[in-house]
Amino acid sequence: LPVDYILEENYPTPFNPATTIRYSIPSDTRVTIKVHNLLGQEVVTLVDEFKKIGTYDVRLDLSGYATGMYLYTLYAGGFHQTRKLLYIK
């Protein structure tokens, strides 16, 4: 079982059109993962629900969106971390 909050790099990177994001949470808590463009505009909410302790994978599909750099952020139990990803068509 995870002992810390972890937000991993997406895989594969760069990607076209879909990628996987793995994250771990050390306790049962509400989890939100949001993707934003570099202007700070929200593109999609990937996760917004209560999760039990564990490690999870979530799939992100950006087909229909512009090529470029995006940011994804994990919010869980007072923790938040942001990573970048590169989408190439």
C-alpha positions in Angstrom: 0.0 0.0 0.0 1.2 3.5 -0.7 2.7 5.5 2.2 2.7 8.9 0.4 0.9 10.8 -2.3 2.5 10.2 -5.7 1.6 11.7 -9.1 3.7 10.0 -11.8 4.7 11.2 -15.2 2.3 10.3 -17.9 3.2 7.4 -20.2 3.9 7.4 -23.0 5.4 10.9 -23.4 5.0 12.6 -25.7 1.8 11.1 -26.8 -0.8 11.0 -29.6 -3.7 10.9 -28.9 -4.0 9.1 -25.5 -1.8 8.7 -22.5 -2.0 7.1 -19.0 -1.5 8.9 -15.7 -0.7 6.9 -12.6 -1.2 8.2 -9.1 -1.1 6.8 -5.5 -2.9 7.9 -2.4 -2.0 6.7 1.2 -5.5 7.0 2.7 -9.1 7.1 1.7 -9.9 10.5 0.4 -11.6 12.6 -2.3 -9.4 12.8 -5.4 -9.6 15.3 -8.3 -7.3 15.4 -11.3 -7.7 18.3 -13.7 -6.0 19.1 -17.0 -5.3 22.7 -18.0 -3.8 24.4 -21.0 -0.9 26.8 -20.5 -3.3 29.7 -20.3 -4.8 28.2 -17.1 -8.1 27.2 -18.8 -9.5 23.8 -17.6 -9.5 21.3 -20.5 -11.0 18.3 -18.7 -11.6 16.8 -15.2 -10.3 13.2 -15.3 -11.2 12.2 -11.7 -13.5 13.8 -9.2 -14.6 11.1 -6.7 -13.8 9.5 -3.4 -11.1 6.8 -3.7 -9.8 4.2 -1.3 -6.1 3.9 -0.5 -4.2 2.5 -3.4 -2.6 3.1 -6.8 -4.7 4.0 -9.8 -4.3 4.6 -13.6 -6.4 7.1 -15.5 -6.5 7.5 -19.3 -6.4 10.9 -20.9 -7.5 11.3 -24.6 -6.8 14.7 -26.1 -7.9 13.9 -29.6 -9.7 17.0 -30.8 -7.5 19.3 -28.8 -4.6 21.4 -30.1 -1.0 20.0 -30.1 1.1 21.4 -27.2 2.0 21.4 -23.6 -0.7 20.8 -20.9 -0.6 20.6 -17.1 -2.3 18.0 -15.0 -2.8 18.4 -11.2 -3.7 15.9 -8.5 -5.7 17.3 -5.6 -6.2 14.8 -2.7 -6.4 15.2 1.1 -4.8 18.6 1.2 -2.0 17.5 -1.2 -1.7 18.9 -4.7 1.0 18.4 -7.3 1.2 19.5 -11.0 3.1 17.9 -13.8 3.3 18.8 -17.5 2.6 16.6 -20.5 3.3 17.0 -24.2 0.6 16.2 -26.8 1.8 15.9 -30.4 -0.5 15.1 -33.3 
